[in-house]
Amino acid sequence: MLSLLDRFENLVNKNRLVELRRLVDREIENLQGVTEQKCKAHKINKDYCKRCSNLNCNLNNNENEVKN
């Protein structure tokens, strides 16, 4: 959760509102549980989850970042 808040803060400080809006929308979808059904990359390539940057997705197998 702290890494997510750090990402929000960095985007706000850099005045990157479009990216911030996309990130917030993606996190809302994560909380609703619809991300897994909407993920086009996972539908095409099941191994994509190993390098996915979406930390809160239930399908994410990325071990570079630790889930909080």
WOWO-V469800 format. One record per pair of residues at least 12 apart in sequence whose C-alpha atoms are under 6 Angstrom apart, sorted by the first residue. I is the first residue (numbers start at 1). J is the second residue. D is the distance in whole Angstrom. If there is no record, write none. Layout:
I;J;D, I;J;D
This chain:
1;68;6, 30;57;6, 49;61;5, 50;62;5
